[in-house]
């Protein structure tokens, strides 16, 4: 799809990469200085909605830069402009509701690296689009690196074809232990009561089952969630038949509170996990946040994470079906 829209002009940012002929992220700026206000942006997005949605799928990451997006309310207006359905976040990250469909991103310590993942990859229904808004850019670090998922699959198939096909054929099983209450000192500190929206164990179990999880209660009030089988790779419509690395093996394998293995109980070889971690980092793309940036991710196509950061940093998020 050729770029052709009078309501935006193409810009550049440090860290951009060309991946299989696609610029990531594609930077869109106001066409003129007097078109940088929020009302002009909202009109441009509504007028060019279909075109913009195709652009997200084509380039996987689209960055709106140079527009005067002041706060969470205006970011919410951008989210609402597309008419996309909301999808409630389910996962271990501690988050706080801000306004409308807008939440804080992971509130875990800024000193920690949040590992690459597709948003809600373990849940039976994942968001198609992830939107991020930079309200306060960090003075140092704090980038949101992302990785074209199909590139990981391509490289893993070249180096470990038998292991990849075995994991894909058998499926994956994950486990994760969550405390009952939130612990914001951990990037995975969201308690199960907050995650499932109830303190009733029977109701939590019912809601977990609807999301494709089984729960095992611990003596201290924590709960072990067991998920599986889950796919290793997936192919999504409209994305050139690319086989996405749609899993969180590296992020959960062999950790203190989590595990990842094949669904039949077979352990995943450590050398496979280690090399996959290296490949993901080698394929990563990142840029420095600027105040007012709005970033659109195709969650079906990209893994993303968070670099350690000096405070303050405030990036808000919305997830859409």
N, C-alpha and C positions, 0 to 999 in steps of 0.2 A: 504494500500500500504506500503510494507516494504521499509525502507530506504536502498538504494543500489546505490551509485555513488562514483566512485573513485576520482572525481574532487572536492569533498567537504568532510569535516568531520563535525560531529555534535558537537556543543559546548553547553554551558550553559550561562544563564544570570540571575542575581538577579531579582526576580519578576515573573519568568516563572510559569505557572500553567498547570496542567493536566486537561483538560475539555473533558469529555466524551471520554477518551482514547487518546486525541490529545494534544500534547505539544504546548502551545501558549506563546510567539512566538517560533517557531522552529529556532534555531540558526545554521547557516551554516558558517564554517570557511575555510580558505585555508587548503588543505590536507598536505602541506609542506610549510616551510618558504619562499622558492623561488617561490611559486605559488600565492603570495599575490598581485602581480602587476595587473594593470588594463587589460593588454592584456591577461593574463592568465584567469582572471575572465570572460572577454567577450567571450573568446573561450569556456570556461566551460559552460556558459549560452547558447550559440548558439548550442553547441553539445548536451546539455541535455534539450533543450527547452521544449519538450512535458512533460518530467518527472517533470521539475520544475513547469510548469503550473498546473499539477495535484497536486503537493505538496502544492501550494498556496490554492487550493480548499480544500484539505484534512485538512491542519493545520490552515487555515484562515489567519495566520500571519507568515511570514518567514523573519528572520533578517539575512542579510549578515554582518558579523562582522570580522574585522581583515584584510580586503582587503584595499589596498592603493588607495582609491577613493579620489582624491585631490580636485575636483572642480565641478562646474555645467556642464562643457563640458563633463567630464568623466561620470557624472551621466546621462547626456543625451545619451551618448553612450550605457549605460546599458538599458535605456528605449527603444532605437532603436533596441537593440539586439533581442528583441522578435517579432518585426514586428507587434505589436499591433497598431490598429488605434487610433489616437488621439481623444479626446473629449474635446471641449472647456468648461471651467468652467463657470457656470452660478450660481450666488448666491450673498449673501450680503457681503462676506468677501473681504476687500480691498487686492488686490494682484498686483504684478509687474512682468512683463515678464523678465526673466533672460537670457535664451539661449535656442534655439531650442524649445523643448517641455517642458522646465523647467520654473516653476514660483516660486515666494516666496509663502510660506504658509501664512495664515492669518496675516496681518500686524497690526492688532489691538494691543492695549497696552499689553505688556507682563505681566502687573499686573493683567489682567483679566483672568478668567477661561472661556475657550471656551467649551460649553456644548457638550455632546456626540451626534453624528449624523452619519448617513450614508451619504457619499458625494453626494450632489445634489439629495437628496431623494425626493424632491418635483417636480423635473423635469421629464418629460415623459420618458427620457432616461438617466439613471445614469451610471457612469463608472463602469465597472466590477472590475477593478484593480486600486488601489491607491498606488503610490510609493512615499516614503519619503526619503530624504537624509540629513544627519546631517553634515553640513559644519562647523558650530561653535557650540559646545555643551555648554549649559548654565552652569554657576558656581553653580547654585542652582535652583531646581524646573525645570519647562519646560518639564516635561515628556509628552508623547503622550499616555494617557491611552486608552485602547480599551476594548470592551465588546462583548462577543459572543451573538449575537442578539437572537438566538433561546432560550437561557437561560432566557431572559427577558419574552418572550412569555410564556414559560412553567410556570414560577412562577406567572405571572399575571393571567393566566388561572386557577391556583390553588386557588388564593385569590379572584379574581373578574371575575368568568366565565361569568356571565350574562352581565356585563359591557363590557367585551372584545368582546363578540359575537355581542352585539348591535352596538358597534363602527365599527366592521368589516363589519356587514351587511349594515349599513347606509353609511359608508365611512366618511371621514374627510374633513373639509374645513379649509384652513389656510388663513390668511392675513398678509401682511408685508408692512410697509411703508418705502420707500427709498427716500433720498434726490436726487436732480438732480446731484450734484457734490460729489466727494469722500470726506470722512471725516475719516482720518486715526486715529483720536482720539477715534474711536469706532470700536469694533471688527465686527460690522455689518454696517460699514460705507461706503460700496461701493455704489456710486451713480448710478441711473438708466441709465444715459448716457453711463457710462463705462460698465455697465452690459449688455446692449443691443447693444453697439457699435454704437450708433447714438444719436444725439441731436434732431432729428426729431420725434415728438410725434406720428405721423401717422405710421412711420416706426417702432418705438419702439413697438407700439400696435400690428402691424403685426407680428413682431418677437416674442413678448410675447405670442400671440395666438398660434404660432407654437410650443411653449414650454409648452402649456397647462395652460396659465395664462390669466386672465383678468386684465386690468388696469383701475384705477380710479384716475383722476388727482386732486391734492390738490391745493388750491389757492396760496400757497407759492412755487409752482414749483415741489414739491415732488409728488410721485405717490404711491398709495396704490395698491399692487398686491394681487389678490384674486385667490387662487388655490383650485380646488376640483371638484368633489370628488376624494379623494386619499385613498388608502388602509391603513388599520392599520397594517396588517401582510401580508407577501407574502411568497410563496414557490418557490424556484429557482431550476432549473434542476441540478442534480449532487451533491446535498448537503443533501443527506440522507432524503429527504422529510421534512426537518426541517422547521418549521414555524417561519420566521424571524420577529422581531419587527421593521418593515420597515416604520418608521414614525418619526416625530419630535414633538410629542405632548408635551412632557415635556419642550423642548427647546423653544417652541413658545406660550404655553398656558399662558394667563394672563399677558403678558409682555407689556411694555410701547408702543412698536412699532409693536407688533405682537399679533396674536390670533390663537387659535385652538379650533374647536368645531366640533360636528357631522355635516355632510353635510346637514341635514334637519333643522339645527339651534339649535338642542338640545345641551345644555351645558354639558361638560364633568365634572363629579363630582370631586371636589377639592381633596377629599381623595384618589381617584383613581390616579390622577396625582402625588400627593405627595408620595404615596407609590411606584409608578413606579420609581420616582426619586431615592428613597432609594434602590430599587432593582438593578437599573442600577449601582449605585455606589458600592453596595456590590459585584457585579459580575465583577468589573473592574480589568484589568491586566495592569501593567506598569513596565517599566525598565528605567534605566538611559541612556540617549543618550551618545554615544562616537563618537568622530570625525571619519568620514568616514563610519558610519553606513548607510546601505541602507535597508529600511523596505518595504516589500510588504504586502498589505492588500487585502483580498478578500472583496471588498466593499459591496457585496451582503450579507455577513455573519457577518460583524463587524460594530459596532458603534465606533466612536473614538472622542477624544477631545484634549484639551491642558491644562495642569496645569499652574498656574501662575509661573512666572520665573523672576529671576534676569538677567539683561543684561550682556553680549551680548548673543543672541541666534539666530542662522540662520539655519532653516530647510527648504529645498526646496521640491517641490512637482511636480508630473506629474500624469495626469489622463488618463486612457486608456479604450477603449471599449473592 
